[in-house]
Amino acid sequence: MTRRSSPRSRTRSRKYGRSGGGEAAVTAPKRVSATDQIPPEQRKAPLFEAIVKYVRSGKASFHTPGHKHGRGVYAPFRRFLGRRVFQADLTLLEEVDSLHEPRSVIREAQRLAAQTFGADETFFLVNGTSVGNQTMLWAAVREGERIIIPRNVHRSVFAGLMLTGARPVYVSPPVMEDWGIYGNIAPEQVLEALRANQGCQAVMVTCPLYYGQTTDMARITAVAHRAGAACLVDEAHGPHFGFHEALPPSAMSCGADLVAQSTHKVLGAMTQSSMLHLAGARIDRARLKMGLQLLQSTSPSYVLLASLDVARLQMAVSGRRLLDRVISMARETVRALNRIPGIRCFGPEHCGRPGAFAFDETRIMLHVDWPVSGFEVAHRLRDEYRLQPEMADSTNVLFLIGQGNSWGQLKRLVRAVRRLERDYRGLTAHRTPLHLPPLEPTRVVLTPREAVLGRARRVPLSDAAGEVCAELLSPYPPGVPLVAPGELITKEVVGYLSGVLRAGGRVNGQADMSGRSVRIVEAAPASAARDVDFDKMLAFVLHQNAPEGGAQ
Ligand SMILES: Cc1ncc(COP(=O)(O)O)c(C=O)c1O
């Protein structure tokens, strides 16, 4: 794939975005064609090549890192990893450029990435999409400004809210009851939130979700731009979009202003290596760069940076061919799994309803309708069959299929699931299904920043209903914060969290790792007092104390 097609598709999306011609005017962005020409420069990896050249020059190191090209490192560790990793673990040197002030090879590597991913400018990240999300918020919103956010965002978005002091306008994701997950938000919800909150600075979207469901990005971008808001996209799980016509379109091709992608999660880059793509003039570039400099290490890893450079090259040159095979493997596996009693996998046929506009078919989301939980299935696959899924929840197990997987591995997966089905056949024990509580925006009392800057104390989870939460409570997986700092803790939430712990899951974000106690706001910071909605709090407490079913 090359992004020679992308600038055209961007122009088209933006044109519709500005024209005010109504949502119906938005057409699907142009898809990448297999016959697109690959610009010869895309076959180069300037940073990787500079690192190789530097290592070959054999210079003695009188600089950081302290292991001095690996000579000073613990020998068994070096033997295990190989000496090259340490030789390539360089620091800011003229020959290999600087991430924060790129002038030569990093600048060129980022330019090639921008061309490939359809951005005006691309920034390499060494602290994952987590830092990408924080920087997007830093660049787009300031203290007190409002930003529309789906309530099921990754925790790093809450970190961005704490950092900036922006006011989130949460949009509730639909609960997809038959799959036991939160779905993606719809453009209509964004439109409604924008109408109710005139002057919002930005709209943030997670697309795709961890489980692979997307929303209509082109329409959301158009709706946001028409309201004068920038569109930020957490595309952590979608860096491969845009490289194959069977996949959903990339957010950049749909006209988004800022997009963060975890190159390491799906493509061939190393863990922590992500990219942030910028397009258009809605985002203050200087502020964006400042955020990247403030939030990222001043000693970025050159091994990670080089892995981004080669991941881009690989996709630019061979992305479509690699994804062709991945999609074929995943589709065939899904067909075989769907024939096993009690198993159904999410697919394009489940899209076009609230929660799923389209689906990334490189993910296998296996729903287990057996008398056991998804957690148990995942454990058995790992321990008995040496198959390691990405994650599990109480009813689903998620597998990510990538270019590094083989047909043989996928056949082993199908065989293992068949054997598990035989083991469970005839068992009558019933699991207690966990009903996901709706993520209601009405629970917000303080902004996340106000909640974490206030005075907090710890109470047993069982006594927490009716209190304002001072931490992020995210049942893991999938890591969606069920309660954000500044929100009221409901009885329903307490029940759900207790159920997750009983089913073998964990709750992340709590200071108390056992999950038995929770930090609540004892006193909000003085700056927040004027904003606390005491009426809402009172109504909530009355509701909580009302007899079962009698709450008004
Ligand atoms: C939707 C989403 N956004 C952002 C992140 C953070 O990405 P990273 O691990 O690259 O920091 C994750 C991580 O799982 C995620 O699922």
The ligand as an ORCA input file, in Angstrom:
! r2SCAN-3c Opt
* xyz 0 1
  C      -8.248      1.258     23.228
  C      -6.856      1.420     23.785
  N      -6.278      2.615     23.743
  C      -5.031      2.822     24.208
  C      -4.312      1.792     24.768
  C      -2.946      2.050     25.274
  O      -2.021      1.662     24.303
  P      -0.509      1.346     24.614
  O      -0.467      0.011     25.281
  O       0.134      1.358     23.262
  O       0.009      2.410     25.497
  C      -4.881      0.511     24.839
  C      -4.140     -0.595     25.450
  O      -4.586     -1.704     25.587
  C      -6.189      0.319     24.340
  O      -6.795     -0.879     24.396
*
